[in-house]
Amino acid sequence: MNVRASVSTVDPYVTISTSYAYYGDIAPLASGSNVSSPFVFRVSELCPCEHIIKFDLLMNTTDRTFYTQVQVAVSRPAPGVTMVYCWPNPVRSGTLHISNIPLGSRPSVSIYNLVGEEVALLRDGEGIVTLNSSMRADWDLKNKYGRPAASGVYYYFLRSDMGSAKGKIAVIK
């Protein structure tokens, strides 16, 4: 039985470059993979994480037509998450900035000391600011009790809907 299939979508984040596949002559109840040309599609980098893409799949045999809908969830981190950095580092006074956090990623940043204790927590509205094309976390070098952080090495850990990042901070007073 010769099988042909086509895939389509109206999703604005998806471009399909190969929408047809030919499976050749498949024996009834056979298994395996003998696709001559698989479907090829590209998801835009602007596609938000956890977005659901709906594909319509139409399969034709010599005597039957089958239709189904396939859903795919986008779960990759945004390209910018890996580009997060902090400055100035080392920091002597004032404010440490953790920059280049992707917009709309609902970030939180935890600052830890060498022992692993959380020193500060930065969240939206509490140390996270929105800029033109990204977000930034600003740490005022105070612990969660409002006291100045001691000199030493700290670690930041960024969690967001678009991935996570971590790094070292040196505080010198």
N, C-alpha and C positions, 0 to 999 in steps of 0.2 A: 504494500500500500504506500503510495507516494504521499508525503506530507510536506506542506508548505505552511509557513506562518508569517504573520505580519504583526508589528507592534506599533502603537501610536499613543500619543499623550497630548493634552492641551496645556500641560504645566509650563508656565513661563520661564522656569529655571532650567529646562531640559531641551537639548538639541539632539535629535536623532539623526545620525549620518547613515546608518544601515538599518532600514526598517523591515527588511524581508530576510527570511532564512529558509533554506531548502534542506530537508532532512533525508531526501532520497527514498528508497524503497525500504520500509520498516516492516518486518514480519510481526504479525499479531503477538502481543504479550512479550515482545522483545525488550531488552534493556540495553543501555549503552549510549554512547555519544558519537553520532556520525554527522554532525552539522557541517555543511559545506561552507557556510559563511554566517557567523553568529551576529546577533544584533549588536550595534555599536551606538552608544549614546554618551553625551557629555553633560555633566551637571555644572551649572554656573557657580563660580566662587562666591557669588552674592547670595546663594541659596542658604537660608538659615538652618542651623543645626536642629534636628528633630523634625524637619519638614517632611511631610508624607507625599511622595510622588506616586500618582496612580497611572499605571500603564494599562491600555486595552490590548489584549492578546487575542488574535483571530487565527485559528488553525484550520486548514482545509485539507481533506483527504479526497480521494477519488469520488466518494459518495456521501461524505458528511462534512459539516462545518461546526466547529466548536468555538465558543467565545468565553473568555474569562477576564477578570480584572486582577492585576497583580499590583500590590502596594510595596513600595520600598521606602524605608526611613533613612534620611540622611543623618549620619552619626559621626562625621569626621570633624576634627577640630578646624577652626578657621585658620587660614594661613598666617594671620597676624599674631596668633597666640604665642607662637614660638619666637616672636620678635620683641617680647616684653623685656624691658631693661630698667635698672634703677640708677639714679644720679642725684646729687654727687655721691660718689663712692670711692674713697671713704668720705663720710659726712662728719663735719666738726661741730656744727650748730645749725639751728634753723629747721628746715624741713627736708626730708628725703622724699624723692618722687619716684614712683614706679609707673613708668610710661608705656604707651603704645598698647593699651588694653583695648580689644575690639569693642566698638559701639554695640549696645544692646545685648551684651553677654552676661548681665547680672553678676558682676564679679564680687568676690570677697577676698581680702588679703589678710592672712594671719602672719604675725611677726613672732618668731620664736627665739629664745636664747640658746646657748650651747647645751644646756641641760635638757632642752626640749619643752620648756614651759612656754605657754603662750603669753607674750608680753603685751601685744596689742592686736586688735581686730578692726579692720577697716571695711566698711560696707557702704552701699549706696546711701547717700545722705550723711554718712559719718566718715568722711575721709576720702570718698570717691567722688571725683568731679568729671563732668562731661565736657569735652572740648569739641572743636569742629569736626574732626574725623576720627577721634578715638576717645578713650577714657584714661584717667590718671588717678592713682592712689597716692595720697599725701600723708606721710607719717610725720607728726610733729616731735618725734623723738621722746615721747612720754609713754609710760607704761599705762596699763588699763586702770590704774589708781590715780593717774594724773601726775605722777612723779617723773622727773627726768630719767631717761634710760642711762645706765652706766656705760662706760667705755667697754668695747668688746666686739665680738663677732656675733651677728644675728643672722637668721635665715628668714626669708619671706616665702610664703606659699600662696600662690594665686589660684583660686578655684573659680570657674565660670561655666556658663552653658556651652561655651565653645572650646573648652579644654582647660588645661592647667599649666602652670609654669612655676619655677622656683629659682631662688638665687641667694647669694650671700650679701650681707651688708656689714661694713666695718664702721663702727662709731668710735671716733677719737675725740676726746675732750681735753 
